[in-house]
Each structure stands twice: as structure tokens, then as C-alpha cells.
């Protein structure tokens, strides 16, 4: 056996990478306990923390009291009553549900003894894969599992007396280090699919492509109206288009045309079930994992130029000051005249020539007015740079650059926002029903306590933040603070803390408005190709419009409870997709930094914890961590109240936004983690 393989065998024997822990077989309870349900988070050392809803602090559980619970599992935890200020500590009394997310590991085969050596820092155990007599390793997606391959494994059991959990292989991802393997591993880790099963592809293939004359007759025909799409240069699907026409009364007619996915995908059919399960397209660094099969996303529902396409549209009559005089919603057929990319439109806005320039410039003027009005009414204006990883055809990262939104982006954005809020307002106020069932995109006001911390932090830089007593006052004060901080050394830190104070936008049938956009009514109507909630909105709107135009009341209101469950599921899947996207970015950034070990960079403190300081280096904004234990010049500790780290000997401190100099010391592909070393002058 090779030295490398011997090492792997030793890892398996230790089982927990040096931590010997076994599930508790005996239930121990203190005399006075309270029980809660929550979700487990594990550390590399096997320590457990149970997150309980509406509890401000996680419950700490020692390794021997987890009763076999693993990261992501739902459990019931018994919590001993504790003294004020003491950490809540408890023990798991029941495993309620194993996590549906698989663990990613490398397969080790020793005859009939098989293990997945798991690489996640939240899984301190390796998983044994038992095989029945005569059973062989599986073939999944055309790939047969073999020793050394990366696989996805679901834990199925942890028998009493066993030193390790048992599991089954649910996907074979390929050889470690290969780009496709690693991207598929990220998707599998978050429980996201990366291929369509054959039954879904076959169902999509059976959808008729021809648009019948009867279907066209049921729709408003916009094929003779100037229409175009504006998308990124590398876009493969175009799910929204704008039309433009001057009216005899001097006003403009602006159409927002959205691919009519609901015509092709019917509730409960095979494609619909798969779209619901996915809930969203996923955007990794080097690929898009679509919600719908390619026949729909890149063909039938892609508004390609010079092809008749079915749409669901919002048609606005607007005056020269962008005031909406009238609006019509309904199904249409269009034929796009031009397919623009953002750079082409931006060039026209900046003075260049191009087709449909007069229409583009008028829409640009209207969009600028809409944008100014939105911010005047209190929309939050964040300007934190968004960085993008550039990869070559093999997926290898070759550069990191700042993604800059320009007026061409704003042109499309403002009309999409107008359509989204207009649809939401129509259903909520004008469709003829009191409190109708609707899917809203909501964003609650920021946390008052966190805004208070932000105000205190800003004060350290001489920046004042006004009243935050009411939502309106908080919005005004927050925007003023962001404006005053712009261009200062504190700008980056202020924006980061402001973002952390914000609630997370989500889907709900309970409309509380959208705080960040300053809209009392808002939904997602404009991307049913890539978001299932938009498809739900199209279906609901179609029912209300049919009732509205015909005058016939619906026999039964769509079930609010069911739609709320769908909203919660879609919000959760959206977060998973976002987490996977971030993981792919971290992986590629780590790969990008591998040949920069030992190099020095200027940077900015981007985060602080009790164990380390996070730093974004210039100009790429690649974030890594400086472990406090590695700072040899002084003993630094975290001052949570003032949100800074302070040296015990020198009293030197660092806080968010501070400029520092760092050296790259490690870039771990397995952990997707970059470590920096702080470079300090002699401060003793």
C-alpha cells in the first residue's frame, strides 16, 4: 500500500480526524429542562450548535450528547435552565429528520470495506458505505463509482455502538480537481440538480413548437410594433423585451413583454413539477443550471429576433415625464426587431449611432426619471462593487474584475421594476377582489438594533446618522449616511454594516411592501424562465384578468395557504442557489490565488470575529482570513462592543474599513479558504 493510501486508512481509523466521538446511547436530562426543535450545525471538532427559531442564541451541545445528529439535521433539544449571561447548553433527545443534503467526499475502497472521506469542515466524521452480498458500487449518470472518485453520500443510519455513520452513494461526481467534478460537487452539496432526468427532457420534447392561428387570435398582436431585447453579450436566453410606439396624443406606449412560460408549462405536468422542485435557475461562475429544459429556456420561451413569440405583457401609456396614464395587462404575440447587448445600447446613450436610436434614447430618458423618482421616495442606494470571476473555456480562472452597471442596465431595470410593481398593485387594489391570493416579493424594514450599532460605528468616523424611530425616518437617515460616507475611508465598512442590518427579501402571500425598493406593492413577474414564483404570478394574474375583463367572479379563490407554502419553499431554494453561487465563486477565487502564495497585497478589513480578521485585497477584492493566532507581534483580541480587534501590548486596533498590508500564505481548494498573514511594522 502506498504512503498516500496508508494515510487515508489512518484517517478512516481515527474517523473524526483526531476526534474520537460516538453517538450517545443513554439519555441524560437535568431536573429542569425546556425542549425545542431546531437545526444542528457541527464544527470540525464535533461540537454542536442547535439553531432554534425565535431564539437569539444557539444551543450548545457537547459531542457526546448529540445522539448521532449531524450537520443540517432537525432535532429536539432539551435545554437546561441557565443563569442570565451563561451560554445555553443542552442535549439532543430526539432526531426528527436527517438532512436531505448529501455529504461530498472521496471514495476509498478496501475490498468490501468502503468509506467516503468527507471534506466539509462541518462534517467531522467519514461515512461507511455498506454493500449487500453481491451488490456492486453504483453507476449514476453513466459514471461508475470507483476508489478515488468524488461522490455525494446521504447518511442513512448511525447504529448504536458504531463509530461512524452509514450512508449510500446518491451521485458519482468524477475525479477530484476536474472542473466539472468540482462544480457538480458544489451543486450536490446544496442539494441542487445539475442535469434533467430523461422523463423531463422527453416531456419538454413533446411540447408543440408551432403557434396556431387560433392562439394568435386570442392575443393582442404586437408583431407590427417596434420591439427589441437588451441582454448581456453572452446571454443564451432572452425572456423579456421592450416595445415602443409614439401615440397621437403625444404620449408614449411602452410594452414590457415577458415570455409566456405558463402557456407551455401547465400546472402539475412533468415539466412543471421539475420546475417547482428546482424553483430557480442557478448561476455558478462558469455555467447556468436552468430551471427549465433547453427546449423551453433557449428556444420556445426565448424572445429571439425575427421569430413570432408568445408573451404575457404589461403595456403602459406614459407621458414625457414618465407618469403612467394607463396600463393594460394580457397575453400577446410579438416579433422582436433587434437583439441588443448592454454595450451596444450604452454606446448609443453615450453618443454613438445604432439602429432604433431614437426609441432607445426616449426610453433612456423615461428610465432616468423613474430611477430618480424611486430614490427620491426612499429606495436604498447601495454602491458596493460587484466582482466577477473570468474563466477560460476549461473553467480555469484567468482574472477578477469589477462588474459595473451603466445606464443601459438601468434602462431595462427600471421598466422591469415598473412592470413588477404595477402587476402587484393591480392585483392587490384593482382586480375586483378584497385581499386576493397573490405572490409578493417582500422586504421588511431593517433591524432597529442593528441600525443602532451602525449609528454607533459611524460615529467613530465622525459621521452622524439621523433618527431611526420610524421606518420613514430610518430610510432617510440611512440614505443620508451612505451619501455622506461615499468616498471616505469608512465608506466600505458603512455599506457592509448597512447591508447586514437589512432583512432578506423573500416571497410571501402577506404583503408588507418592499423596503429596499420603496414600493408598497411589489412582485416578480418578469422572469418565469428562471424563477418559479414568476410562473405562479403569471397563473394568478391570468385568473384575475379573465374575471376582471369578463365580469364573472372566480368560483373559488386560489388557496392562500398552499401558495404560502410554495412561497416559503421558493425562498428557501433561492437561498440555496445563492449559497451555491457564492461557493463556486469562493472555489474559483481560491484557485485564482494558488499561484500567488507569498505575494503581498494592500487590502481593507472586511470582517471581524473572535478568531480572525477578514481582509479584501486590492484590486480584485478577493477575501481571505488573518487568524489572530498568527499575528506574532502582539496578542490581539476581539472587542465586540466597539467592533474591533485590539492588541494587548501595543493597544493598536483594527476595525472595518481599515487599510492593511497582507501576505498570501495558503489557498485551500478543499476548504475553499484563503489565509493571509498580516504584515506589521515593529509595534512593541
C-alpha positions in Angstrom: 0.0 0.0 0.0 1.4 3.4 -0.9 2.2 6.0 1.7 -0.7 8.2 0.5 -3.2 5.3 0.8 -1.8 4.4 4.2 -2.6 7.9 5.3 -6.2 7.6 4.1 -6.5 4.4 6.0 -5.2 6.1 9.2 -7.8 8.9 8.7 -10.5 6.3 8.5 -9.4 4.6 11.7 -9.3 7.9 13.6 -12.7 8.6 11.9 -13.0 12.2 13.1 -9.6 13.5 12.0 -8.3 13.1 15.5 -11.6 13.5 17.5 -12.9 10.2 18.8 -16.7 10.7 19.4 -19.5 8.2 19.4 -23.3 8.9 19.5 -24.8 8.9 22.9 -26.7 5.7 23.7 -28.1 7.0 27.0 -30.5 9.9 27.5 -29.5 12.2 30.4 -31.7 15.0 31.4 -31.4 17.6 34.2 -34.4 18.0 36.5 -35.5 21.3 35.0 -35.4 21.5 31.2 -37.2 23.0 28.3 -37.5 21.3 24.9 -37.2 23.0 21.5 -36.9 21.9 17.9 -34.1 23.2 15.8 -31.4 22.5 13.2 -27.9 21.3 14.0 -24.6 23.0 13.0 -21.5 21.0 13.6 -17.9 22.2 13.9 -14.8 20.3 12.7 -14.2 19.2 16.3 -17.7 17.6 16.6 -19.2 20.4 18.7 -22.9 21.0 18.1 -24.9 24.2 17.9 -28.7 24.0 17.5 -30.4 27.0 15.9 -33.9 27.4 17.3 -36.4 29.7 15.7 -37.0 33.0 17.6 -34.1 32.2 20.0 -31.4 34.8 19.8 -28.6 32.3 20.7 -27.8 28.8 19.5 -28.0 26.0 22.0 -24.5 24.4 22.6 -24.4 20.6 22.6 -21.3 18.6 23.6 -20.3 15.9 21.1 -21.4 13.0 23.4 -24.9 14.4 23.7 -25.8 14.8 20.0 -27.3 11.2 19.8 -25.9 10.8 16.3 -27.2 14.1 14.9 -25.2 15.6 12.1 -24.9 19.0 10.4 -28.3 20.1 9.0 -30.3 17.5 10.9 -33.5 18.6 12.5 -33.6 17.6 16.2 -35.4 18.1 19.5 -33.1 19.5 22.1 -33.5 19.6 25.9 -32.1 22.8 27.3 -31.2 23.2 31.0 -32.4 26.4 32.5 -29.4 28.6 32.8 -28.2 31.7 34.6 -28.5 35.0 33.0 -25.5 35.6 30.8 -24.5 32.0 30.7 -24.4 30.0 27.4 -27.5 27.9 26.7 -26.4 24.2 26.8 -28.5 21.2 26.1 -28.6 17.7 24.7 -30.4 16.2 21.8 -33.3 14.0 22.9 -34.7 13.0 19.5 -33.5 13.1 15.9 -36.5 14.4 14.0 -35.2 14.4 10.4 -32.0 13.7 8.7 -30.8 16.5 6.3 -31.6 15.9 2.7 -28.3 17.5 1.6 -25.7 14.9 0.7 -22.1 15.0 2.0 -19.3 15.2 -0.5 -16.3 13.0 -0.1 -13.7 10.9 -1.8 -14.4 7.2 -2.1 -11.9 4.8 -0.5 -12.4 1.1 -1.4 -10.6 -1.7 0.5 -12.1 -4.9 -0.8 -15.7 -4.9 0.6 -14.8 -2.1 3.1 -15.9 1.3 1.6 -15.8 4.8 3.0 -16.4 8.3 1.8 -13.7 10.6 3.3 -15.7 13.8 3.8 -14.0 17.1 3.2 -16.5 19.6 4.7 -15.4 21.4 7.9 -19.0 20.8 9.2 -18.7 17.1 9.0 -16.1 15.7 11.4 -16.9 12.0 10.5 -16.2 9.9 7.5 -19.1 7.8 6.2 -19.0 4.0 5.8 -20.8 2.7 2.7 -22.2 -0.9 3.4 -22.9 -3.2 0.5 -25.2 -6.1 0.4 -23.9 -9.5 -0.6 -23.4 -9.5 -4.3 -24.0 -5.7 -4.6 -21.5 -3.6 -6.5 -20.7 0.1 -6.5 -23.4 2.0 -8.3 -23.3 3.6 -11.8 -25.1 7.0 -11.7 -25.4 9.4 -14.7 -23.4 7.0 -16.8 -20.4 7.1 -14.4 -19.4 4.1 -12.3 -18.2 4.8 -8.8 -14.6 3.8 -8.1 -12.0 4.3 -5.5 -10.5 7.8 -5.6 -13.6 9.4 -7.1 -15.6 12.2 -5.6 -19.1 11.1 -4.6 -22.2 12.5 -2.9 -23.4 10.4 0.0 -26.6 10.6 2.1 -26.4 9.4 5.7 -29.0 6.7 6.2 -28.3 5.5 9.8 -25.9 5.6 12.7 -26.4 2.4 14.7 -25.7 2.3 18.4 -22.2 1.1 19.1 -20.9 2.2 15.6 -18.0 4.6 15.5 -19.2 6.1 12.2 -22.4 6.8 10.4 -23.6 4.7 7.5 -24.7 6.1 4.1 -25.4 5.4 0.5 -23.9 6.9 -2.7 -26.5 9.1 -4.4 -24.3 10.6 -7.1 -20.9 9.9 -8.7 -19.2 13.3 -9.5 -15.9 12.4 -11.1 -12.2 12.7 -10.3 -11.3 15.4 -7.7 -9.8 18.6 -9.1 -11.5 18.4 -12.5 -13.6 21.5 -13.1 -16.9 19.6 -13.9 -16.4 17.4 -10.8 -15.9 20.4 -8.5 -18.9 22.4 -9.9 -21.1 19.3 -9.7 -19.9 18.7 -6.1 -20.9 22.3 -5.1 -24.4 21.7 -6.6 -24.7 18.3 -4.9 -23.6 19.8 -1.6 -26.5 22.2 -1.6 -29.0 19.6 -2.9 -29.2 21.2 -6.3 -29.6 19.2 -9.5 -27.2 19.6 -12.5 -29.0 17.6 -15.1 -32.5 16.9 -16.2 -33.8 13.3 -15.9 -34.8 11.7 -19.2 -38.6 11.8 -18.5 -38.4 15.6 -18.1 -36.4 16.1 -21.3 -38.9 13.8 -23.2 -41.9 15.7 -21.8 -40.3 19.0 -23.0 -39.6 17.5 -26.4 -43.3 16.7 -26.8 -44.4 20.3 -26.4 -45.6 21.6 -29.8 -43.5 24.4 -31.3 -46.0 25.7 -33.8 -48.1 28.8 -32.8 -51.5 28.3 -34.2 -53.7 31.0 -35.8 -56.3 30.3 -33.2 -53.8 31.1 -30.4 -52.7 34.3 -32.1 -56.4 35.3 -32.5 -56.8 35.1 -28.7 -54.0 37.6 -28.1 -53.1 41.2 -28.8 -50.9 41.3 -31.8 -47.8 43.4 -31.3 -45.8 42.0 -34.2 -46.1 45.3 -36.1 -44.8 47.4 -33.2 -41.1 48.2 -32.8 -39.7 45.7 -30.3 -36.3 44.7 -29.1 -34.3 42.8 -26.4 -31.3 44.1 -24.3 -29.2 41.4 -22.6 -25.6 40.6 -21.7 -23.5 39.8 -24.7 -23.1 36.1 -23.7 -26.8 35.6 -22.9 -28.4 32.4 -24.3 -32.0 33.1 -23.5 -34.0 36.4 -23.7 -37.0 36.3 -21.5 -38.0 40.0 -21.7 -38.5 42.6 -24.5 -39.5 46.2 -24.7 -41.8 47.7 -27.4 -42.1 51.4 -28.1 -44.6 53.5 -30.0 -45.5 57.2 -30.2 -49.2 57.9 -29.7 -51.2 60.6 -31.4 -51.8 62.4 -28.2 -48.1 63.0 -27.7 -47.7 60.2 -25.1 -45.7 57.0 -25.5 -46.8 53.4 -25.4 -44.1 51.2 -23.7 -44.6 47.5 -23.6 -42.9 45.1 -21.2 -43.2 41.7 -22.8 -42.3 38.6 -20.8 -42.0 35.1 -22.3 -45.4 33.3 -21.7 -44.0 30.2 -19.9 -47.4 29.5 -18.5 -48.8 28.7 -22.0 -46.3 25.9 -22.4 -45.9 24.6 -18.9 -49.2 23.6 -17.3 -49.8 23.1 -13.6 -49.0 19.6 -12.5 -47.4 18.4 -15.7 -43.9 16.7 -15.7 -42.0 19.9 -16.6 -44.0 22.0 -14.1 -43.2 19.5 -11.3 -39.5 19.7 -12.1 -39.6 23.5 -12.4 -41.2 23.7 -8.9 -38.7 21.3 -7.4 -35.8 23.4 -8.8 -37.7 26.7 -8.1 -34.9 28.8 -9.7 -32.1 28.7 -12.2 -28.6 28.5 -10.6 -25.7 30.7 -11.7 -22.3 29.3 -11.0 -19.1 31.0 -12.1 -18.8 29.1 -15.3 -22.3 27.8 -16.1 -26.0 28.2 -15.7 -28.1 25.4 -14.4 -31.6 26.3 -15.9 -34.9 25.8 -14.2 -36.5 24.7 -17.5 -35.1 22.3 -20.1 -33.2 23.9 -23.0 -36.1 23.5 -25.5 -38.1 26.0 -23.4 -35.4 28.3 -21.9 -33.3 28.7 -25.1 -36.0 28.1 -27.8 -39.8 28.3 -27.3 -39.6 30.9 -24.5 -36.6 32.8 -25.7 -37.6 36.0 -27.4 -35.2 35.6 -30.3 -35.3 38.3 -33.0 -37.4 37.8 -36.2 -39.4 35.0 -34.7 -43.0 35.0 -33.5 -43.1 34.6 -29.7 -45.9 34.3 -27.2 -45.8 36.7 -24.3 -47.5 37.9 -21.1 -47.3 41.7 -21.3 -47.7 44.9 -19.4 -48.5 47.8 -21.7 -48.0 51.3 -20.3 -49.2 54.7 -21.7 -46.7 57.3 -20.3 -46.2 61.0 -20.8 -42.8 62.7 -21.3 -42.3 62.9 -17.5 -42.7 59.1 -17.1 -46.1 59.4 -15.4 -48.2 56.3 -16.1 -51.5 57.4 -17.6 -52.9 53.9 -18.3 -51.9 50.3 -18.2 -53.1 47.1 -19.8 -52.1 43.5 -18.8 -52.7 40.5 -21.0 -51.4 37.9 -23.4 -49.7 39.0 -26.7 -47.7 37.8 -29.6 -44.5 39.7 -30.6 -41.7 39.6 -33.2 -38.5 41.2 -31.9 -36.8 43.5 -34.4 -33.4 43.7 -32.7 -31.3 41.8 -30.2 -29.1 44.3 -28.4 -26.4 43.7 -25.8 -25.8 46.2 -23.0 -22.6 47.6 -24.5 -24.3 48.4 -27.8 -27.1 50.3 -26.1 -24.6 52.1 -23.8 -22.6 53.2 -26.8 -25.8 54.9 -28.2 -26.6 56.5 -24.9 -23.0 57.9 -24.8 -23.4 59.5 -28.3 -22.8 56.7 -30.8 -25.1 55.7 -33.6 -27.1 52.5 -34.0 -30.5 51.0 -35.0 -33.6 52.3 -33.1 -31.5 55.0 -31.5 -34.5 57.4 -31.2 -36.5 54.8 -29.4 -33.6 53.9 -27.2 -32.9 57.5 -26.2 -36.6 58.2 -25.3 -36.7 55.0 -23.2 -33.4 56.0 -21.5 -34.9 59.4 -20.7 -38.0 57.8 -19.1 -35.9 55.3 -17.2 -33.8 58.0 -15.7 -36.9 59.8 -14.4 -38.3 56.6 -13.0 -34.9 55.9 -11.3 -34.7 59.4 -9.7 -38.3 59.2 -8.5 -37.6 55.8 -6.8 -34.6 57.1 -4.9 -36.4 60.3 -4.0 -39.1 58.2 -2.4 -36.6 56.4 -0.2 -35.2 53.4 -2.2 -31.8 52.4 -0.6 -28.9 53.2 -2.8 -26.0 50.8 -2.3 -23.0 51.2 -4.5 -20.8 48.3 -3.2 -18.7 47.0 -6.1 -19.7 43.6 -7.5 -16.7 41.5 -8.6 -16.9 38.8 -11.3 -14.5 35.9 -11.9 -13.5 35.5 -15.6 -12.8 31.9 -16.6 -11.4 30.4 -19.8 -13.0 27.6 -21.9 -11.8 25.0 -19.4 -13.2 26.8 -16.4 -9.8 28.0 -15.2 -10.0 31.5 -13.6 -7.9 34.0 -15.5 -9.0 37.3 -13.9 -11.2 39.1 -11.5 -12.8 42.4 -12.4 -15.5 44.8 -11.2 -18.9 44.4 -12.8 -20.1 47.9 -13.4 -23.8 48.7 -14.1 -24.4 51.6 -16.5 -27.3 53.5 -17.9 -28.1 50.6 -20.4 -28.6 48.3 -17.4 -30.7 50.9 -15.6 -32.9 51.2 -18.7 -34.0 47.6 -18.5 -34.0 47.5 -14.7 -36.4 50.4 -14.3 -39.0 49.1 -16.8 -38.9 45.6 -15.2 -39.4 47.2 -11.8 -42.3 49.2 -13.2 -44.0 46.1 -14.6 -43.4 44.2 -11.3 -44.9 46.8 -9.0 -47.7 47.6 -11.4 -48.8 43.9 -11.6 -48.7 43.7 -7.8 -50.7 46.9 -7.3 -53.3 45.8 -9.9 -53.9 42.5 -8.1 -53.9 44.0 -4.6 -56.1 47.0 -5.3 -57.9 46.9 -8.7 -58.6 43.3 -9.8 -62.1 43.3 -8.1 -61.3 41.1 -5.0 -60.7 42.1 -1.4 -57.4 40.7 -0.2 -56.9 38.3 -3.2 -54.3 35.5 -3.0 -51.1 36.8 -4.5 -47.4 36.0 -4.5 -45.5 39.1 -3.4 -41.8 39.8 -3.3 -41.4 41.4 0.1 -38.6 43.1 2.0 -39.1 44.1 5.6 -37.6 47.2 7.3 -34.1 46.7 8.8 -33.5 45.6 12.3 -33.6 48.6 14.6 -30.9 47.2 17.0 -28.5 46.7 14.0 -29.2 50.2 12.8 -28.3 51.4 16.3 -25.0 49.6 16.0 -24.5 51.1 12.6 -25.1 54.6 14.0 -22.6 54.0 16.8 -20.0 52.6 14.4 -20.4 55.6 12.0 -19.9 57.9 15.0 -16.3 56.6 15.3 -15.6 58.2 11.9 -17.3 61.5 12.7 -20.3 60.5 10.7 -23.8 61.2 12.1 -26.9 59.2 11.4 -30.3 60.8 12.0 -33.4 59.5 13.6 -34.3 55.8 13.2 -37.5 55.9 15.3 -39.9 55.2 12.3 -39.3 53.4 9.1 -39.5 56.6 7.1 -37.0 58.3 9.3 -34.7 55.3 9.2 -34.8 55.2 5.4 -34.0 58.9 5.2 -31.2 58.7 7.8 -29.7 55.6 6.2 -29.6 57.1 2.7 -28.0 60.3 4.1 -25.4 58.3 5.9 -24.5 56.3 2.8 -24.3 59.5 0.8 -22.1 61.3 3.4 -19.8 58.2 3.7 -19.3 57.9 0.0 -15.6 58.5 -1.0 -14.4 58.3 2.6 -12.2 55.7 4.2 -15.3 54.4 6.1 -17.5 54.0 3.0 -16.8 50.3 2.5 -17.4 49.5 6.2 -20.5 51.6 6.4 -22.0 49.8 3.4 -21.1 46.4 4.8 -22.8 47.1 8.1 -25.8 48.7 6.5 -26.3 45.6 4.3 -26.0 43.3 7.4 -28.8 45.4 9.0 -31.1 44.6 6.1 -33.7 41.9 6.2 -33.6 39.3 3.5 -36.1 39.7 0.6 -38.4 36.7 0.2 -41.7 35.5 -1.3 -44.9 35.7 0.7 -48.7 35.9 0.2 -48.7 38.5 3.0 -47.8 41.9 1.5 -45.6 44.0 3.7 -44.1 46.0 0.9 -40.5 46.2 -0.4 -38.4 48.4 1.9 -35.2 48.4 -0.2 -37.1 49.5 -3.4 -39.5 51.8 -1.5 -42.5 50.1 -3.2 -45.7 49.4 -1.2 -46.6 46.7 -3.7 -44.1 44.5 -5.5 -43.9 41.1 -7.1 -41.7 39.1 -9.5 -43.4 38.9 -12.9 -40.6 39.4 -15.4 -38.5 36.1 -15.3 -40.7 33.0 -15.4 -37.9 31.2 -17.4 -35.7 31.3 -14.3 -37.9 31.8 -11.3 -40.9 29.6 -10.4 -42.6 32.4 -8.3 -42.9 34.4 -11.5 -44.7 31.5 -13.1 -47.1 31.4 -10.1 -47.7 35.2 -10.6 -48.5 34.7 -14.3 -51.0 32.0 -13.5 -52.7 34.0 -10.7 -52.7 37.2 -12.8 -54.3 35.3 -15.7 -57.2 34.1 -13.5 -57.8 37.6 -12.1 -57.6 39.2 -15.6 -60.1 36.7 -17.0 -62.5 37.6 -14.2 -61.8 41.3 -14.5 -62.5 41.5 -18.2 -65.4 39.1 -18.3 -67.1 40.4 -15.2 -67.5 36.8 -13.9 -66.3 36.2 -10.3 -64.0 33.2 -9.7 -65.8 30.2 -8.3 -63.1 29.7 -5.7 -60.2 31.9 -4.6 -56.8 30.3 -5.1 -55.8 28.7 -1.8 -53.7 31.1 0.2 -52.2 28.5 2.5 -50.9 26.4 -0.4 -49.4 29.4 -2.1 -47.7 30.5 1.1 -46.1 27.1 1.4 -44.9 27.4 -2.2 -43.6 30.9 -1.4 -41.6 29.6 1.6 -40.2 26.7 -0.5 -39.2 29.0 -3.3 -37.5 31.4 -0.8 -35.5 28.5 0.7 -34.5 27.2 -2.8 -33.4 30.7 -3.8 -31.1 30.9 -0.7 -29.6 27.5 -1.6 -28.9 28.7 -5.1 -27.3 31.9 -3.8 -25.2 29.8 -1.4 -24.1 27.5 -4.2 -23.2 30.5 -6.4 -21.1 32.0 -3.6 -19.4 28.6 -3.0 -18.5 28.4 -6.7 -17.1 32.0 -6.6 -15.0 31.1 -3.4 -13.7 28.0 -5.1 -12.6 29.8 -8.3 -11.1 32.7 -6.2 -9.1 30.2 -4.2 -8.0 28.6 -7.5 -7.1 32.1 -8.8 -4.9 32.7 -5.7 -3.0 29.5 -5.8 -0.1 30.9 -7.8 0.1 34.0 -5.6 1.3 32.3 -2.4 3.9 34.5 -0.8 2.9 37.6 -2.7 1.9 40.8 -0.8 -1.1 43.0 -1.3 -2.8 46.1 0.1 -6.2 45.4 1.5 -9.1 46.5 3.5 -10.6 44.9 6.7 -14.0 43.4 5.6 -15.0 41.4 8.7 -14.1 40.7 12.3 -14.7 37.7 14.5 -13.2 36.4 17.8 -10.9 34.2 15.9 -9.8 36.3 12.9 -9.9 39.3 10.7 -11.2 39.1 7.1 -9.4 41.2 4.5 -10.3 42.1 0.9 -7.2 42.7 -1.2 -6.9 45.3 -4.0 -7.8 45.5 -6.8 -9.6 42.1 -7.0 -11.5 42.3 -3.6 -10.5 38.7 -3.0 -11.3 38.0 0.7 -9.2 35.9 3.0 -8.7 35.5 6.7 -6.0 36.6 9.0 -6.1 34.3 12.0 -5.5 36.2 15.2 -3.2 33.4 16.4 -0.8 34.1 13.5 -0.1 37.7 14.5 3.2 37.3 16.3 3.9 40.9 17.1 1.1 41.2 19.7 -1.8 39.3 21.3 -5.0 40.6 19.6 -8.5 40.0 20.9 -12.0 40.9 19.6 -13.8 43.8 21.2 -17.4 43.0 20.3 -18.9 46.2 21.7 -16.7 48.5 19.6 -16.4 46.0 16.8 -12.6 46.0 16.5 -9.6 43.9 17.4 -7.1 45.3 19.9 -3.5 44.4 20.7 -2.9 43.8 24.4 0.6 45.2 24.4 0.5 47.9 21.8 -3.2 48.8 22.1 -3.2 49.0 18.3 -6.7 48.4 16.9 -8.2 47.4 13.6 -11.8 47.8 12.6 -13.9 47.5 9.4 -12.6 49.5 6.5 -9.0 49.9 7.9 -6.3 49.7 5.3 -3.8 46.8 5.9 -1.0 45.0 4.2 -1.1 41.2 3.9 0.8 38.3 2.5 -0.9 35.2 1.0 0.1 32.1 2.9 -2.4 29.4 1.9 -5.2 28.7 -0.7 -7.0 25.5 0.2 -9.1 24.2 -2.6 -10.7 21.6 -0.3 -11.9 24.1 2.2 -12.4 27.0 -0.4 -10.4 29.1 2.0 -7.7 31.7 1.6 -5.4 32.6 4.5 -3.5 35.8 4.8 -0.7 36.9 7.1 -0.8 40.5 8.5 2.3 42.5 7.8 3.0 44.9 10.6 5.9 47.2 11.5 7.6 46.5 14.8 4.9 47.7 17.2 6.3 46.6 20.5 
